[in-house]
Structure formats: structure tokens, C-alpha cells
Amino acid sequence: MSSSRFFLVADIGGTNTRVGLADENGLIEGSTERYKNADSGSFQSVIEAYLAKAQPGPLAGACAGAAGLVVDGVAHMTNLDWKIDRDVIARVTGAPAVDVINDLQAQGFALDELPAGSLKTLSKGTTGRVGSRLVIGLGTGFNIVPVHKDKDRLIVPSCEAGHMTAPYRSDLSDLYAKIEAKCGGVRIEWLLAGQGLQNIYEAHAGTRLPAGEVMRLVSEGDETANLAMRDYMTVLAAVTGDLAITHLPYGGIYFTGGVSRAVTPYFDSLGFATQMADKGEFNDLLSGFTVTLIDDDFAALKGCARYLRQISD
């Protein structure tokens, strides 16, 4: 691929959209711009504004990672009234290779593009094997993607795992009953996304607080907030263990997202690794999987760039 070939990459969240340029070496440093979604009427207006400023010339490809379900190149955002359409992006950019993928898929495609400094080992596994990897996103929503490698190509299928029912826990039956009464069910997202911290705290305290406020109380040693965090960690460990049994991520488990960065400092003190591996005869297997935190604000952009290199080669 010639170095003159440039890609437009975008990461569309509920509040902000990041746009940048990439080439065959990955995301181009200094090319990114962030736009407040509230100031833009559509994603089309965002990329038009970016292209007018960046003046990149002809583009070889364009890819957007969107926080929502993507069907046939069209994403309807979960927390934003935008429709992200592959055909519209192709028309605006003039690029021959264009696609829309889920934002967590983009994170999965980024795994081989991330510098060591943006990866923090939370628990070191013992398998020493190379194999499938599993990315778990904790943020405004909850989702996962498995990441498989075929020679030099990554295969990252989309998922909507946040809408699965949380695993049964007899010790959390009272909490689950309160969540079900409030939400109409016990979906994983209602327990482990940002709203999950709010829901669990409210079940204990009878008062609803923003997730950031709950985390502040946890850091200050508030008893009720710490009970909520304990329950949150118990559910997260159980869900992660079930997902690990399902996908066998010998290549590691990777957490990403704002909520991940907030809760992973409590993994050790609340026994996340031990609880995750609490699967009877599968304890040793689950203990062997390394758990890592992704701390890179541009991971989704880097993943979109990797994906475009794959589909345009």
C-alpha cells in the first residue's frame, strides 16, 4: 500500500465524536479532532467539517465505529438520535472502501495496534498460550467482542451481550428482585454499565446518585457505596467467568471503557480474579487467563484504521 493512501476514521460516542486520518502505519498523530455531538445535527455534518479543515485529498477508505447496533452498514445510535449510514459516508468522502462497525468491534480490531504503555495487566494468567481474545466494554453500555486471528487478519464479530440476562446468584437474590422491579428484568447492562452502579447503589440506599458520585463515595469509604461496589464486582466477576468459559480467551481478557477505568482499581481488594475463576473444576482454566485494562482514548480510531487496511488490501 502506498503511503499516499489515507483513511478517514471516526469514533462516535453518545456525547462526542472523534475523527482522524490514518495510513498504512496506523492512526496519524496529531490528525484527530473532537466534536461535541450536541453542536452537530448529524454525523454527516461532522465529517464535512473535518474534511473542510483537514483537506486530506482523495481517501482510500472511511470507517466509523458507532455505539449502537449496526445492520447492513447502518447504525442507529443507542444514546444519540443519529443514523450512521455507510452509503452517506461513501458519498461525502468519495472513498472506495467504506464501512460502519460497532464501536467495541473497533476496540477489538485495535488490540494489535496499541502501545504497551496503554495496556495495564490486572491479573497475570498462567496458560502462556496464544489464542482468541475477549474484549469487554464497560461504559454507558455493556458489550463484548471476541477477537480471533487468522494469519495477519483479525476477525471480530459484533455482539449485543449487554442484553443477556445476568447469571443467577442466590446471594444477590434481594438485589436482583429490586432491579427486576425497577427495570422489568435483570439484564447485564442494567447491572454493569454506568447505570448499573446507579441501580445497585439505589437498591441499597433507596436514593439514586450519578455513577461518578457513587464512585466518589466508594473512594471515601462510604459503607453503602462500598456494599454497592462489592455487589457490582461480584456480578462482573460472575459474568466475566461465564463469558470466558464460552469463548476460551487464551490470548487474554481486555477491559475497556470509562467504567472499566473506574472500577478496575478495586479488582484486587474485592477479589475479582478469585470470584471470576470460581467455577469448580474449571477454576484452574479460568485462573490461566490474563486480564488487562485498555487505557487508550484513541483505541477505536486505531481499530477502524486496522479494519480498513484489511478490507482494502
Number of C-alpha atoms within 10 A of each C-alpha: 9 7 9 11 15 23 28 28 27 32 28 26 20 18 11 15 21 24 23 25 25 27 22 17 12 19 25 16 9 8 11 18 14 15 18 13 20 11 10 14 11 15 21 19 13 21 22 13 13 20 18 10 10 13 8 14 11 14 19 20 26 27 28 32 28 28 23 24 17 20 12 10 16 19 22 17 19 15 13 16 12 17 16 25 20 20 13 15 23 17 12 13 21 15 18 13 17 25 22 24 27 28 28 31 27 29 32 34 27 22 21 11 17 17 10 8 9 13 16 14 13 19 18 15 21 14 16 13 13 11 13 17 24 25 26 24 25 24 20 20 25 24 24 25 26 22 24 19 13 7 6 7 14 18 17 21 15 20 16 16 17 20 15 12 14 20 14 13 13 9 10 12 11 13 22 21 15 18 21 14 11 12 12 10 15 22 21 22 23 24 25 29 25 21 18 23 28 24 28 27 26 20 19 16 14 10 10 16 16 14 19 14 14 23 22 13 15 18 12 11 11 13 11 16 25 19 16 25 21 18 20 21 22 20 23 21 21 21 19 22 22 17 19 21 15 9 14 20 26 22 20 24 25 26 23 24 22 16 22 21 15 14 15 17 11 15 15 12 8 18 14 23 22 15 19 23 24 17 16 7 9 12 15 15 17 26 21 19 25 22 21 20 21 25 18 16 14 18 25 28 31 31 31 34 33 28 24 25 21 12 12 12 6
